[in-house]
Amino acid sequence: MTDVQPHAPLVLDAVTLTLPSAAGPVNILRGVDLIVAAGERVAIVGPSGSGKSSLIAVGAGLEEPTAGTVRLFGEDLAKLDEDGRARLRRGRAALVFQSFHLLPNMTAEENVATPLEIAGARDTAATARDWLARVGLAGRLTHYPHQLSGGEQQRVALARALAARPALLFADEPTGNLDGATAGSVADLMFNLVDEVGAALIMVTHDPGLATRADRIVRMADGRIQD
């Protein structure tokens, strides 16, 4: 692969992922090389089953690769256990998913404040309220996820992800569950906030229009990055 950039928040080197199945081993990733530079916005595109979401999971340390090296903020994830990977991500890497993953028994404010509390931040309630205002939800602080629309839930998820001002945001189909107009407004918000905090972005999407807003488009097929 190309020379590793010393301050690149994410580097994948010859990464493979093979998972068992009833029909035998399935090769999900097949020798993936990828560098995401500081502040860079990268869109991962490709057909369903090409390995896009698995790339995100491996890069974020949620899935262990079968072979190869994943470096997150310069740390080799293979040398860290699950708790160590969680500590490495805390406050530095954040994730946004297609299905929002909000805690159903917490209000919007609590969903944003809780990760800040876990990271040891101060004035977490005030920070949560500020970020919910930034995403247009100042009037929805005490609402629970089931009381919010899909677009509102994804706005809460964005506020939660970016309130700690991470250096890297992983986004897996962040607009995939939203209608066209809502998806556009959420995408605008995501790119504006990523720019504001200076985070790098690695985003999986099936939306060609969303992908073109990235600095670079990476195309995957059959578990490989296409040249």
C-alpha positions as CSV (number, residue, x, y, z in Angstrom):
1,M,0.0,0.0,0.0
2,T,1.0,3.7,-0.1
3,D,3.2,5.1,2.6
4,V,1.4,5.4,5.9
5,Q,0.7,9.1,6.8
6,P,2.0,9.7,10.3
7,H,-1.1,11.5,11.5
8,A,-3.7,9.6,9.6
9,P,-6.5,8.6,12.0
10,L,-7.3,5.4,10.2
11,V,-5.0,3.0,8.3
12,L,-6.0,-0.5,7.0
13,D,-3.2,-2.6,5.6
14,A,-3.9,-5.9,3.8
15,V,-7.0,-6.4,5.9
16,T,-9.0,-9.6,5.4
17,L,-12.2,-10.7,7.1
18,T,-13.5,-14.3,6.8
19,L,-16.6,-15.4,8.7
20,P,-18.0,-18.9,9.2
21,S,-21.3,-20.0,7.7
22,A,-23.2,-23.2,7.3
23,A,-22.0,-23.5,3.7
24,G,-18.3,-22.9,4.8
25,P,-16.1,-19.8,5.3
26,V,-17.2,-16.6,3.6
27,N,-14.6,-14.1,2.5
28,I,-16.0,-10.6,3.4
29,L,-12.9,-8.5,3.0
30,R,-10.1,-9.6,0.7
31,G,-6.9,-7.6,1.3
32,V,-8.2,-4.1,1.8
33,D,-5.7,-1.2,1.9
34,L,-7.1,2.2,2.9
35,I,-5.7,5.4,4.5
36,V,-8.1,8.1,5.7
37,A,-6.2,11.4,6.3
38,A,-6.9,13.9,9.0
39,G,-9.9,15.9,8.1
40,E,-10.6,14.0,4.9
41,R,-14.1,13.0,3.9
42,V,-14.2,9.6,2.3
43,A,-17.3,7.9,0.8
44,I,-17.4,4.1,0.5
45,V,-19.7,2.9,-2.3
46,G,-20.5,-0.4,-3.9
47,P,-23.3,-3.0,-4.3
48,S,-24.9,-4.7,-1.3
49,G,-22.6,-7.5,0.0
50,S,-19.4,-5.8,-1.3
51,G,-18.0,-5.4,2.3
52,K,-18.7,-1.7,2.9
53,S,-20.3,-2.0,6.3
54,S,-17.7,-4.7,7.3
55,L,-15.0,-2.2,6.4
56,I,-16.5,0.3,8.8
57,A,-16.9,-2.3,11.6
58,V,-13.3,-3.4,11.2
59,G,-11.9,0.1,11.0
60,A,-13.8,1.2,14.2
61,G,-12.6,-1.9,16.1
62,L,-16.1,-3.4,16.4
63,E,-15.1,-6.5,14.3
64,E,-11.7,-8.1,14.5
65,P,-10.1,-8.8,11.1
66,T,-8.9,-12.3,10.2
67,A,-5.6,-10.9,8.9
68,G,-3.9,-7.6,8.2
69,T,-3.4,-4.5,10.4
70,V,-5.8,-1.8,11.5
71,R,-4.4,1.3,13.0
72,L,-6.7,3.7,14.7
73,F,-5.0,6.9,15.7
74,G,-1.7,5.1,15.3
75,E,-2.6,2.2,17.6
76,D,-2.6,-1.3,16.3
77,L,-6.1,-2.6,17.2
78,A,-4.8,-6.2,17.4
79,K,-2.8,-5.3,20.5
80,L,-5.9,-4.0,22.3
81,D,-8.8,-6.0,23.9
82,E,-12.4,-4.9,23.6
83,D,-12.1,-2.5,26.5
84,G,-8.9,-1.0,25.2
85,R,-10.5,-0.4,21.8
86,A,-13.5,1.3,23.5
87,R,-11.1,3.5,25.5
88,L,-9.2,4.4,22.3
89,R,-12.4,5.5,20.5
90,R,-13.8,7.4,23.5
91,G,-14.0,11.1,22.6
92,R,-11.9,10.5,19.5
93,A,-13.9,8.4,17.2
94,A,-17.7,8.4,16.9
95,L,-20.3,6.3,15.0
96,V,-23.6,7.1,13.3
97,F,-25.7,4.2,12.0
98,Q,-28.6,3.9,9.6
99,S,-30.9,2.7,12.4
100,F,-29.9,5.5,14.8
101,H,-29.2,3.3,17.9
102,L,-30.5,5.8,20.4
103,L,-31.2,4.5,23.9
104,P,-35.0,4.2,24.1
105,N,-35.4,4.8,27.8
106,M,-33.4,8.1,27.6
107,T,-34.5,11.5,26.4
108,A,-32.8,13.3,23.6
109,E,-30.8,15.3,26.0
110,E,-29.8,12.2,28.0
111,N,-28.8,10.4,24.8
112,V,-26.3,13.1,24.0
113,A,-25.1,13.8,27.5
114,T,-24.4,10.2,28.6
115,P,-21.5,9.4,26.3
116,L,-19.9,12.8,27.4
117,E,-20.3,11.7,31.0
118,I,-18.7,8.4,30.3
119,A,-15.8,10.2,28.7
120,G,-15.4,12.3,31.8
121,A,-16.5,15.6,30.2
122,R,-17.7,18.5,32.3
123,D,-21.1,20.4,32.0
124,T,-22.5,17.5,29.9
125,A,-26.1,18.6,30.2
126,A,-25.3,22.1,28.9
127,T,-23.2,20.7,26.1
128,A,-26.0,18.3,25.1
129,R,-28.5,21.1,25.0
130,D,-26.1,23.2,22.9
131,W,-25.6,20.5,20.4
132,L,-29.3,19.6,20.2
133,A,-29.9,23.3,19.5
134,R,-27.3,23.1,16.7
135,V,-29.2,20.3,15.0
136,G,-32.5,22.2,15.4
137,L,-33.9,20.2,18.3
138,A,-33.9,22.8,21.1
139,G,-37.6,22.2,21.6
140,R,-37.2,18.4,21.8
141,L,-34.8,18.0,24.7
142,T,-37.1,15.9,26.9
143,H,-38.6,13.8,24.1
144,Y,-37.8,10.1,24.0
145,P,-36.8,8.4,20.7
146,H,-40.3,6.9,20.1
147,Q,-41.7,10.5,20.2
148,L,-39.3,11.7,17.5
149,S,-39.4,11.3,13.7
150,G,-36.7,9.4,11.9
151,G,-35.0,12.6,10.8
152,E,-35.1,13.9,14.3
153,Q,-33.7,10.7,15.7
154,Q,-30.8,10.9,13.3
155,R,-30.2,14.5,14.3
156,V,-30.0,13.4,17.9
157,A,-27.5,10.7,16.8
158,L,-25.4,13.3,15.0
159,A,-25.4,15.5,18.0
160,R,-24.4,12.6,20.2
161,A,-21.6,11.6,17.9
162,L,-20.1,15.1,17.4
163,A,-20.6,16.7,20.8
164,A,-17.3,15.4,22.0
165,R,-15.6,16.9,18.9
166,P,-14.1,13.6,17.7
167,A,-11.2,13.4,15.2
168,L,-13.0,10.7,13.1
169,L,-16.6,10.0,12.4
170,F,-17.7,6.6,11.0
171,A,-21.1,6.8,9.3
172,D,-22.8,3.7,8.0
173,E,-25.7,4.6,5.7
174,P,-26.5,7.7,7.8
175,T,-29.5,8.7,5.5
176,G,-30.6,5.3,4.5
177,N,-33.7,5.2,6.6
178,L,-34.9,8.7,5.7
179,D,-37.1,10.1,2.9
180,G,-35.4,12.2,0.2
181,A,-36.0,15.7,1.7
182,T,-35.1,14.6,5.2
183,A,-32.0,12.8,4.0
184,G,-30.9,15.9,2.2
185,S,-31.2,18.1,5.3
186,V,-29.5,15.5,7.5
187,A,-26.7,15.2,5.0
188,D,-26.2,19.0,5.0
189,L,-26.1,19.0,8.7
190,M,-23.6,16.2,8.9
191,F,-21.2,17.8,6.5
192,N,-21.5,21.2,8.2
193,L,-20.9,19.8,11.6
194,V,-18.0,17.6,10.5
195,D,-16.4,20.7,9.0
196,E,-17.0,22.6,12.2
197,V,-15.3,20.1,14.5
198,G,-12.6,19.3,11.9
199,A,-13.3,15.6,11.9
200,A,-12.3,13.1,9.3
201,L,-15.4,11.2,7.9
202,I,-15.6,7.7,6.5
203,M,-19.1,7.1,5.2
204,V,-20.9,4.2,3.6
205,T,-23.7,5.2,1.3
206,H,-25.8,3.9,-1.6
207,D,-26.7,7.5,-2.5
208,P,-24.6,8.7,-5.4
209,G,-25.4,12.4,-4.7
210,L,-24.3,12.0,-1.1
211,A,-21.1,10.3,-2.1
212,T,-20.1,13.1,-4.5
213,R,-20.0,15.5,-1.6
214,A,-17.0,13.6,-0.1
215,D,-13.4,14.5,-0.9
216,R,-12.8,11.0,-2.3
217,I,-15.0,8.1,-3.4
218,V,-13.7,4.6,-2.7
219,R,-15.5,1.8,-4.7
220,M,-15.8,-1.7,-3.4
221,A,-16.8,-4.9,-5.1
222,D,-16.5,-8.5,-3.8
223,G,-14.6,-7.5,-0.7
224,R,-12.0,-5.5,-2.5
225,I,-11.3,-1.8,-3.2
226,Q,-11.5,-1.2,-6.9
227,D,-8.6,0.8,-8.5
